[in-house]
Amino acid sequence: MGGLIVGSRRSCRRGCQGRFGQRVRDLRTARGFSQEAFAHESGINRTYVGDVERGERNIALDNISKIAAALDVSLAELFEDV
């Protein structure tokens, strides 16, 4: 397993979701977007964006692509350090 230790599938998923959400929040704020302005730019509901940033959503690839486009980053950049 290459040294990766995973306590459980559920804890890994929540951890990944949380790290992804933090990455989205960091990039959004670095670009000066409020959550509402970012939601408008990405075409994703503001409440959903908040859920993603808090790691409460298992986000679909289509929405991940919308987020990357709104942040003007590649998918690889979006997933850096996640």
C-alpha positions in Angstrom: 0.0 0.0 0.0 3.0 2.3 -0.3 3.0 3.4 3.3 -0.5 4.9 3.3 -2.3 4.1 6.5 -6.0 4.4 6.4 -8.1 3.9 9.5 -11.3 3.4 7.7 -12.9 4.1 4.3 -15.3 6.6 5.9 -12.6 8.5 7.8 -10.5 8.7 4.6 -13.4 10.1 2.6 -14.2 12.7 5.2 -10.5 13.6 5.4 -10.2 13.9 1.6 -13.4 16.0 1.4 -12.2 18.3 4.1 -8.8 18.8 2.5 -10.4 19.4 -0.9 -12.9 21.9 0.7 -10.0 23.8 2.4 -8.1 23.9 -0.9 -11.2 25.4 -2.7 -11.6 28.0 0.2 -7.9 28.9 0.0 -8.0 29.4 -3.7 -11.3 31.3 -3.6 -10.2 33.7 -1.0 -6.8 34.2 -2.6 -8.6 35.3 -5.7 -10.8 37.7 -3.8 -14.1 36.0 -4.3 -16.8 36.1 -1.7 -18.6 32.8 -1.4 -21.6 34.3 -3.1 -19.6 35.8 -6.0 -17.8 32.6 -6.4 -21.0 30.6 -6.5 -22.3 33.0 -9.2 -19.1 32.7 -11.2 -19.0 28.9 -11.0 -22.8 28.4 -11.5 -23.0 26.4 -8.3 -25.5 27.2 -5.5 -23.9 29.2 -2.7 -25.1 26.8 0.0 -23.5 23.9 -1.9 -20.2 25.8 -2.2 -20.3 26.2 1.6 -21.0 22.5 2.1 -18.0 21.7 -0.2 -15.7 24.0 1.7 -16.7 22.5 5.0 -16.0 19.0 3.6 -19.7 18.0 3.9 -20.2 17.1 0.2 -18.9 14.2 -1.8 -18.7 16.5 -4.9 -19.3 15.2 -8.5 -16.6 15.6 -11.1 -18.8 17.9 -13.2 -18.9 20.4 -10.2 -15.2 19.9 -9.6 -14.6 21.0 -13.2 -16.9 24.0 -12.7 -14.9 25.0 -9.6 -11.6 24.7 -11.4 -12.8 26.8 -14.3 -14.1 29.5 -12.0 -10.8 29.6 -10.2 -8.9 29.5 -13.5 -6.8 26.5 -12.4 -6.3 23.1 -13.8 -7.7 20.0 -12.1 -4.2 19.1 -11.1 -3.7 22.5 -9.5 -7.0 22.2 -7.7 -6.0 18.9 -6.2 -2.5 20.0 -5.1 -1.9 18.9 -1.5 -5.3 17.2 -1.2 
